[in-house]
Structures are given as C-alpha cells and as structure tokens.
Amino acid sequence: MIQFIGESVVLSLQVSKLKMDIISQLQEQVNTIAGLAFNTFGTLQRDAPPVRLSPNYPEPQANPSSAAEDAASLAEQPKLMSAALVKAAKQFDLLVAALPLAEGGEEAQLKRIAELQAENDAVGQELQKQLEAAENELKQVQELFRQATDNCLNLKKPD
C-alpha cells in the first residue's frame, strides 16, 4: 500500500538535503518517478482482468481468487499509484522551478564560456611550461646522477 507524505515533510526533507545540489535532487526525483511508474505498470499488468482479444478466441477464464473485496481494493490501488506519480511529477516541477535562471540570456552564457575557455587555455599553457621545466630538471638530475655513478665506479680499484 502506498502512503503519502505531507508536502511540509517533503519540503523539510529538501531542506535537509541542502548539501545535495539541485541536479542531484533532480536525478533522485527522476529515479523516484521511474520506480513509481515501473511499479504502477507492473501492478496494473498483474491485476488487470483477462480480456478477449478477438471473437475468434475463447472467453478468458476469470481469476478464481477474485472476490468482491479484492475487486474493491484493486480498484483503489491504481488511484493511489497514479496520485503518487502525479505527486512525484509535481515535486520534480518544483525542483525544476528552483533551478537558477541563466543571467543575461544566451549571449551572456556564450561570453562566459569564452572567458572560461580563455582562462582554461592560459592555465593549460602555464601547466605545459611547468611540465617542460620539470622534464628539463629531471634530465639534469639524471645527468648528474650518471656522472656521480661514473665517478664512483672510476674511483673503485680494479680487481
């Protein structure tokens, strides 16, 4: 049976998830909607009464365990499940509405992207220079090490 959580509880759960960014919350809500949809479709498929597909086929046999009280509960379950789906979709809409709006439109975003790309290129060039300097220093250290080992071997008396 599905139980509904009050909207104030849902909102307090969102407040407790402040450390979780809005995109993660959206992903989590999409997963919730997918799970509810999967369970709803599965339940509807499981509980649906048999239906004759064509007059050429025999009348399907009714499920013998279908009592009057089962029929009432089966009729109520799709309503509860669909209400849960609608509630999850509304929660998703609230999260989407909470997304920050892009400031300045597309032109401002493209300008910001260009600025970030230029900054990225500058940092990349600086890193490349540091890498080249480190490689040169490594070569110098290796050469000094080679010279030191040669000097040590040359000082050793031959046997």
C-alpha positions as a Markdown table, in Angstrom:
| # | Residue | x | y | z |
|---|---|---|---|---|
| 1 | Met | 0.0 | 0.0 | 0.0 |
| 2 | Ile | 1.3 | 3.5 | -0.8 |
| 3 | Gln | 1.4 | 6.1 | 1.9 |
| 4 | Phe | 1.6 | 9.8 | 1.1 |
| 5 | Ile | 4.0 | 12.1 | 2.8 |
| 6 | Gly | 2.7 | 15.6 | 3.6 |
| 7 | Glu | 4.2 | 18.4 | 1.5 |
| 8 | Ser | 5.7 | 20.0 | 4.5 |
| 9 | Val | 7.6 | 16.8 | 5.3 |
| 10 | Val | 8.8 | 16.6 | 1.7 |
| 11 | Leu | 9.9 | 20.2 | 1.8 |
| 12 | Ser | 11.7 | 19.6 | 5.1 |
| 13 | Leu | 13.4 | 16.7 | 3.5 |
| 14 | Gln | 14.6 | 19.0 | 0.7 |
| 15 | Val | 15.9 | 21.5 | 3.3 |
| 16 | Ser | 17.8 | 18.7 | 5.0 |
| 17 | Lys | 19.4 | 17.9 | 1.6 |
| 18 | Leu | 21.0 | 21.3 | 1.3 |
| 19 | Lys | 24.4 | 19.7 | 0.8 |
| 20 | Met | 23.0 | 17.9 | -2.2 |
| 21 | Asp | 22.9 | 20.1 | -5.2 |
| 22 | Ile | 19.8 | 20.7 | -7.3 |
| 23 | Ile | 20.9 | 18.5 | -10.1 |
| 24 | Ser | 21.4 | 15.5 | -7.8 |
| 25 | Gln | 18.0 | 16.2 | -6.4 |
| 26 | Leu | 16.5 | 16.2 | -9.9 |
| 27 | Gln | 18.3 | 12.9 | -10.7 |
| 28 | Glu | 16.9 | 11.4 | -7.5 |
| 29 | Gln | 13.4 | 12.6 | -8.3 |
| 30 | Val | 13.6 | 11.2 | -11.8 |
| 31 | Asn | 14.7 | 7.8 | -10.3 |
| 32 | Thr | 11.7 | 8.0 | -7.9 |
| 33 | Ile | 9.3 | 8.7 | -10.8 |
| 34 | Ala | 10.8 | 5.9 | -12.8 |
| 35 | Gly | 10.4 | 3.5 | -9.8 |
| 36 | Leu | 6.8 | 4.6 | -9.2 |
| 37 | Ala | 6.0 | 4.2 | -12.9 |
| 38 | Phe | 7.6 | 0.8 | -13.1 |
| 39 | Asn | 5.7 | -0.4 | -10.0 |
| 40 | Thr | 2.4 | 1.1 | -11.3 |
| 41 | Phe | 2.6 | -0.5 | -14.7 |
| 42 | Gly | 3.6 | -3.8 | -13.2 |
| 43 | Thr | 0.8 | -3.7 | -10.7 |
| 44 | Leu | -1.7 | -2.8 | -13.4 |
| 45 | Gln | -0.4 | -5.6 | -15.6 |
| 46 | Arg | -0.6 | -8.1 | -12.8 |
| 47 | Asp | -4.0 | -7.1 | -11.5 |
| 48 | Ala | -5.7 | -6.4 | -14.9 |
| 49 | Pro | -8.7 | -8.7 | -15.6 |
| 50 | Pro | -8.3 | -11.0 | -18.6 |
| 51 | Val | -9.7 | -9.6 | -21.8 |
| 52 | Arg | -10.7 | -11.4 | -25.0 |
| 53 | Leu | -8.6 | -10.1 | -27.9 |
| 54 | Ser | -10.8 | -11.3 | -30.7 |
| 55 | Pro | -14.1 | -13.0 | -31.2 |
| 56 | Asn | -12.1 | -15.9 | -32.7 |
| 57 | Tyr | -10.6 | -16.7 | -29.4 |
| 58 | Pro | -12.4 | -18.3 | -26.4 |
| 59 | Glu | -13.6 | -16.2 | -23.5 |
| 60 | Pro | -10.7 | -16.0 | -21.0 |
| 61 | Gln | -11.1 | -17.6 | -17.6 |
| 62 | Ala | -11.7 | -15.3 | -14.7 |
| 63 | Asn | -9.3 | -15.5 | -11.8 |
| 64 | Pro | -10.9 | -17.7 | -9.1 |
| 65 | Ser | -9.4 | -15.7 | -6.2 |
| 66 | Ser | -11.1 | -12.5 | -7.3 |
| 67 | Ala | -13.5 | -11.8 | -4.5 |
| 68 | Ala | -15.7 | -8.7 | -4.2 |
| 69 | Glu | -13.4 | -7.2 | -1.6 |
| 70 | Asp | -10.4 | -7.9 | -3.8 |
| 71 | Ala | -12.1 | -6.0 | -6.6 |
| 72 | Ala | -12.7 | -3.0 | -4.4 |
| 73 | Ser | -9.0 | -2.9 | -3.3 |
| 74 | Leu | -7.8 | -3.5 | -6.8 |
| 75 | Ala | -9.9 | -0.5 | -8.0 |
| 76 | Glu | -8.5 | 1.7 | -5.3 |
| 77 | Gln | -4.8 | 0.8 | -5.9 |
| 78 | Pro | -4.5 | 2.4 | -9.4 |
| 79 | Lys | -5.9 | 5.6 | -8.0 |
| 80 | Leu | -3.3 | 5.7 | -5.2 |
| 81 | Met | -0.5 | 4.8 | -7.5 |
| 82 | Ser | -1.5 | 7.4 | -10.1 |
| 83 | Ala | -1.7 | 10.0 | -7.3 |
| 84 | Ala | 1.8 | 9.1 | -6.2 |
| 85 | Leu | 3.0 | 9.5 | -9.7 |
| 86 | Val | 1.4 | 12.9 | -10.0 |
| 87 | Lys | 2.8 | 14.0 | -6.7 |
| 88 | Ala | 6.3 | 12.9 | -7.7 |
| 89 | Ala | 5.9 | 14.8 | -11.0 |
| 90 | Lys | 4.9 | 17.9 | -9.1 |
| 91 | Gln | 7.9 | 17.6 | -6.9 |
| 92 | Phe | 10.1 | 17.4 | -10.0 |
| 93 | Asp | 8.4 | 20.5 | -11.3 |
| 94 | Leu | 9.2 | 22.3 | -8.0 |
| 95 | Leu | 12.8 | 21.3 | -8.3 |
| 96 | Val | 13.0 | 22.5 | -11.9 |
| 97 | Ala | 11.5 | 25.8 | -10.8 |
| 98 | Ala | 14.2 | 26.1 | -8.2 |
| 99 | Leu | 16.9 | 25.9 | -10.8 |
| 100 | Pro | 18.8 | 29.2 | -11.1 |
| 101 | Leu | 17.9 | 31.2 | -14.2 |
| 102 | Ala | 20.6 | 31.9 | -16.7 |
| 103 | Glu | 21.5 | 35.6 | -16.2 |
| 104 | Gly | 21.7 | 37.6 | -19.4 |
| 105 | Gly | 20.5 | 35.0 | -21.8 |
| 106 | Glu | 22.3 | 33.0 | -24.4 |
| 107 | Glu | 24.8 | 35.8 | -25.3 |
| 108 | Ala | 25.9 | 36.2 | -21.7 |
| 109 | Gln | 26.4 | 32.5 | -21.4 |
| 110 | Leu | 28.4 | 32.3 | -24.6 |
| 111 | Lys | 30.6 | 35.2 | -23.4 |
| 112 | Arg | 31.1 | 33.4 | -20.0 |
| 113 | Ile | 32.0 | 30.2 | -21.9 |
| 114 | Ala | 34.5 | 32.1 | -24.0 |
| 115 | Glu | 36.0 | 33.7 | -20.8 |
| 116 | Leu | 36.3 | 30.3 | -19.1 |
| 117 | Gln | 37.9 | 28.8 | -22.3 |
| 118 | Ala | 40.5 | 31.6 | -22.4 |
| 119 | Glu | 41.2 | 31.1 | -18.7 |
| 120 | Asn | 41.5 | 27.3 | -19.3 |
| 121 | Asp | 43.9 | 27.9 | -22.2 |
| 122 | Ala | 46.1 | 30.2 | -20.1 |
| 123 | Val | 46.2 | 27.7 | -17.3 |
| 124 | Gly | 47.0 | 24.9 | -19.8 |
| 125 | Gln | 49.9 | 26.9 | -21.2 |
| 126 | Glu | 51.2 | 27.6 | -17.7 |
| 127 | Leu | 51.0 | 23.9 | -16.9 |
| 128 | Gln | 52.8 | 23.0 | -20.1 |
| 129 | Lys | 55.6 | 25.4 | -19.3 |
| 130 | Gln | 55.9 | 23.9 | -15.8 |
| 131 | Leu | 55.9 | 20.4 | -17.3 |
| 132 | Glu | 58.7 | 21.3 | -19.7 |
| 133 | Ala | 60.7 | 22.9 | -16.9 |
| 134 | Ala | 60.2 | 19.7 | -14.7 |
| 135 | Glu | 61.3 | 17.5 | -17.6 |
| 136 | Asn | 64.5 | 19.6 | -18.1 |
| 137 | Glu | 65.2 | 19.5 | -14.4 |
| 138 | Leu | 64.7 | 15.7 | -14.4 |
| 139 | Lys | 67.2 | 15.4 | -17.3 |
| 140 | Gln | 69.7 | 17.5 | -15.4 |
| 141 | Val | 69.3 | 15.4 | -12.3 |
| 142 | Gln | 69.7 | 12.2 | -14.3 |
| 143 | Glu | 72.8 | 13.5 | -16.0 |
| 144 | Leu | 74.3 | 14.5 | -12.6 |
| 145 | Phe | 73.4 | 11.1 | -11.2 |
| 146 | Arg | 75.1 | 9.4 | -14.2 |
| 147 | Gln | 78.2 | 11.5 | -13.7 |
| 148 | Ala | 78.2 | 10.7 | -10.0 |
| 149 | Thr | 77.9 | 7.0 | -10.6 |
| 150 | Asp | 80.7 | 7.1 | -13.2 |
| 151 | Asn | 83.0 | 8.9 | -10.8 |
| 152 | Cys | 82.2 | 6.4 | -8.1 |
| 153 | Leu | 82.9 | 3.5 | -10.4 |
| 154 | Asn | 86.2 | 5.1 | -11.7 |
| 155 | Leu | 87.4 | 5.5 | -8.1 |
| 156 | Lys | 87.0 | 1.8 | -7.4 |
| 157 | Lys | 90.2 | -0.2 | -7.8 |
| 158 | Pro | 90.0 | -2.8 | -10.5 |
| 159 | Asp | 90.3 | -6.4 | -9.2 |
